[in-house]
Amino acid sequence: MRLWLARHPDRLSTKREIIIDELLGLVANGRNDAVSTMVGMLADLHQHGRESRYLEKLKKLPLFELKSASRGGEKGGSRIYLFFLANGDAGVVNCEVKEGDAPGQAKLELALEVLVAYRSGVKVFG
C-alpha cells in the first residue's frame, strides 16, 4: 500500500509534512523508542495494507490509528492517525505518544481537519 504524508491544509507550502515534524520533535525530546515503533508500524502498513496487525478503526470517526500491541511506556503509547484515500492508499496525518487509552483530542481534530480538506479537493498530499 502506498502511504501519503499530509501537510496542514492552511500551510501547504511548508517544507515538511505534519508527521515528519512531529517525529523530528519526538527524536529531539529523546523519544527514540517511540519513533522506532512508529516507523515499524508504518512499514507494516505499507507492506500489509488494511491487513496490518497495528491498524484499528477509531469508533464513531472516519479515522484509523496504528497502535502498538505493547503495553505501557513509549512503545505502548505510540499512535499514528490516518485515513484511507479514494484510491485505497493511506493518508498519514500525525502521531503521538500518549498515556492511557484515549487519543489526544487535538491530534484527532487535526486529522479530521485534514480529512475534510482532502475531501473538499485541497491538495494536502504531495
C-alpha positions in Angstrom: 0.0 0.0 0.0 1.2 3.5 -0.8 1.5 5.9 2.1 0.9 9.6 1.6 2.0 12.1 4.2 -0.3 15.1 4.8 0.5 18.8 5.1 -1.6 21.1 7.1 -4.4 22.5 4.9 -3.6 26.0 6.0 0.2 25.6 5.5 0.5 23.7 2.2 3.8 25.4 1.3 5.7 24.2 4.5 8.9 22.3 4.0 7.8 19.1 5.7 4.7 17.1 6.3 2.9 17.1 9.7 4.1 13.7 10.8 7.7 14.4 9.8 7.8 17.5 12.0 6.2 15.5 14.9 8.7 12.6 14.5 11.6 15.0 14.5 10.2 16.6 17.6 10.0 13.2 19.3 13.6 12.5 18.5 14.7 15.9 19.7 13.0 15.0 23.0 14.7 11.6 23.3 11.6 9.5 22.4 13.7 7.2 20.2 11.8 4.0 21.2 8.5 5.6 20.2 9.8 6.7 16.8 11.3 3.3 16.1 7.9 1.7 17.0 6.1 4.2 14.7 8.5 3.6 11.8 7.9 -0.2 12.2 4.1 0.3 12.3 4.3 2.4 9.1 6.4 -0.2 7.4 3.9 -2.9 8.3 1.0 -0.8 6.9 3.0 -0.2 3.7 3.6 -4.0 3.4 0.3 -5.4 4.5 -2.2 -2.6 3.8 -5.5 -3.0 5.6 -4.3 -6.3 6.9 -1.7 -4.5 9.1 -1.6 -6.0 12.6 -1.4 -2.5 14.0 -4.4 -1.0 12.2 -7.5 -0.2 14.2 -10.6 1.8 13.3 -11.5 4.6 15.7 -15.0 4.3 16.9 -17.5 6.9 15.6 -14.9 8.6 13.4 -13.8 8.2 9.8 -10.2 7.7 11.1 -7.9 4.9 11.8 -4.9 4.5 14.1 -1.8 2.4 14.1 -1.5 1.2 17.6 1.3 -0.9 19.1 0.5 -4.2 20.8 2.9 -3.3 23.5 1.6 -2.2 26.9 2.8 0.9 28.6 5.7 3.2 28.1 6.7 4.9 24.8 6.1 1.8 22.7 2.7 1.1 24.1 1.7 4.8 23.8 2.8 5.2 20.2 0.0 6.1 17.8 -0.3 7.2 14.2 -3.6 8.7 12.9 -4.6 8.2 9.3 -7.5 7.7 6.8 -7.9 5.9 3.5 -8.0 7.8 0.3 -10.5 7.3 -2.5 -8.0 5.0 -4.4 -7.3 2.9 -1.3 -3.9 4.4 -0.4 -3.3 5.6 3.2 -3.3 9.3 4.1 -1.0 9.5 7.1 -1.6 12.6 9.2 0.0 12.8 12.6 1.3 10.9 15.6 1.7 11.0 19.4 3.0 9.2 22.4 0.2 9.1 24.8 -0.8 7.9 28.3 -3.8 5.7 28.7 -6.3 4.6 26.0 -7.9 7.8 24.8 -6.4 9.5 21.7 -5.3 13.1 22.1 -8.2 15.4 21.2 -6.1 18.0 19.4 -4.5 15.2 17.3 -7.9 13.8 16.3 -9.2 17.3 15.4 -6.2 17.9 13.2 -6.6 14.6 11.5 -10.3 15.4 10.9 -9.4 18.8 9.5 -7.0 17.2 7.0 -9.6 14.7 6.0 -12.3 17.4 5.4 -9.8 19.4 3.4 -8.8 16.4 1.3 -12.5 15.5 0.6 -13.1 19.2 -0.4 -10.3 19.0 -3.0 -7.5 20.6 -1.1 -4.1 19.1 -2.2 -2.9 18.1 1.3 -0.8 15.2 -0.1 2.3 15.9 -2.3 
